[in-house]
């Protein structure tokens, strides 16, 4: 179970870092290949969805059912389907769908103030001298959320995984002097 959890969290961390990099490169209204991704901007998605690297109407419908108040999303085409990137209520979202519009996962990134109280308590009861820098909440259908939390101390940075009220250190780095 630990190996499965760690490998899936590592994969999701890779997606987070890659999508964040790709998100910073979005500047025009054209489909651009960006390594393994094709970046799609909104005007071309909604005006002419269909084949050739555009988000399918079923994916857009699935997205709008849950996120009807979001208007500034950007899309990335990935091997498994599409990922919508947007900011809502002070949180960064990455919502992944397969090509049929089924939700695969949602990653919400936020700071300590938006963190659920019970998760914050689990972390702070052990790491009370550390500052919670960033939280990535990973939700998949039919599973409890997994939290990847970055802590910053005076001498080190720690990445934790919290799931089902169990906490485990994923990585620990010494700060450079």
N, C-alpha and C positions, 0 to 999 in steps of 0.2 A: 504494500500500500504506500509506503514512504517513497519508493522509487517511482511509482506512478505519479504521485503528488508532485515530487520534485521535478520530474521530467516535464509534466504539464505546466507547472509554474515557470520553469525555465523557458519553455516554448512561448508562453504568454508574455514573459518579460522581453523576449526577443521581438515579439510582435509590437509591444509597447514602444520599444526603442526605435524600431524600424518605422512604424507608423508616425511617430513624432517627427522623425527626420523627414519623411515624405511630406508630412503636413506643412513643414516649413518651406517646401519647394513649390507649393501650389501658387501659380501666379497668372496663368492664362486660361482661356476657355477651351483649350484643345486637349484631346486625350494624349498624354505623354507617357511613354513607357519609362518607368523608373526602376530599373533592375527587374525584379520579379513582379512588380506592380504596374498597373496602369492607373494614373491619377485622373479622375473624372470630376469636372466642375459642374455645378448645378444647371446652368443654362442648357447645356447639351443633354443632360439627363432627362429633364422633364419635357423638353420640346420635341425630342425625337428618340424616345427609348426604343430599343430593339437590338438587333445583332450588331457586331462590330465593336464591342467594348463599351456598351452602354448598359446602365443599370436596368434590369427588367422591370416591367410594370408591377409584377407580383412582389418584388422586393420593395419597391417604393410604397405600395399599398400596406405591406407589413410594417414598414417603418412609420408611416403616417398614422396607423392605428394606435401606436404607443407614444409617438413623439409628435403630436399634431401641432404643438406650439413652437417647434424648432423650425427656423427658416434659413439658417446659414450653414447647413451641413455640407461637408465635402466628402467625396466618395473615392475609395481606392478599390480597384478590381484586383482580387487575389485568386489563387488557384481554386480555392473552395467556393468562391462566390464574391461577395462585396462587403466592404467595411465602411460604415458612415462615421465620420469624425465631426464632433461639434462640441460646443460649450453650452451648458444649460444649468441654471441656478448655481453658478460659480464652480461647477465641476466639469472636467473634460471627459467626454464620452468617446468610446470606440465600440460600435455595435456591429457585430458580424452576422451576416446572413448567408445561407447557401443560395445556390442559383434559383431555387424554387421559392425563396422568400421565408424559409424557416430560420428562426433565431438560433444561432450557434453559441454566442457568448456576448456578454456586455462587460466592458471594463470601464469603471468610473475611477477617475483620479482626482484626489482632493487633498486638502491639508487637514491638520488635526482638529480644527473647529467643526468640521463636517463629519467627523468620525463617529460611528455608533458608540454610545457610552459604555456598553458592556465590553466591546473590543478594546477600547481605550483603557479600561480598567485592567484587563488581562495583561496588556503590554506594560502599562505604568506600574503595576504592582511588582514587576521584576526589574524593569529598566527605568526606575524613577528619576535617575540622573541624566537621562537622555532626552533630547528634543525629538519629537515626531516630525520629520521633515515632509514626508509624502506618503500617501496611502493609495494603493491600487486595489480596488474591490472588483474581484473577478466573479461573475455570476454566469452559470450555465443552466439550461433548463433542467429541472428535477434534481438539482444538487444544491447544497448549502453554499453560500458565498465563501470564497477564499480571499484572504487579505494579505497582500504583500506590502510590508511596512518598512520604510527607511528611517532608521534612527541615527541621530548624530550626537556623539558624545565629545568630550574634550580631546580624547586621544584616538577615537575610532568611529567608524561608520558601520552599522549593522543592518542587514536586510533580514527581516523576519517573515515567516509565513504563519498565519493564524487561520485555522479551520476547525470547526466543531469544538470551539473552546480549548483547542490544543495549540501550543505555540512552539515553533522550531526555528532556530537560526539557520538561515539559508546561506548567507555570506557574512564575513567579517573582514574589514579593511582597516589598517592603521592609517591615520592621517599623516600626511607628510609635514615636516617641520618647516 
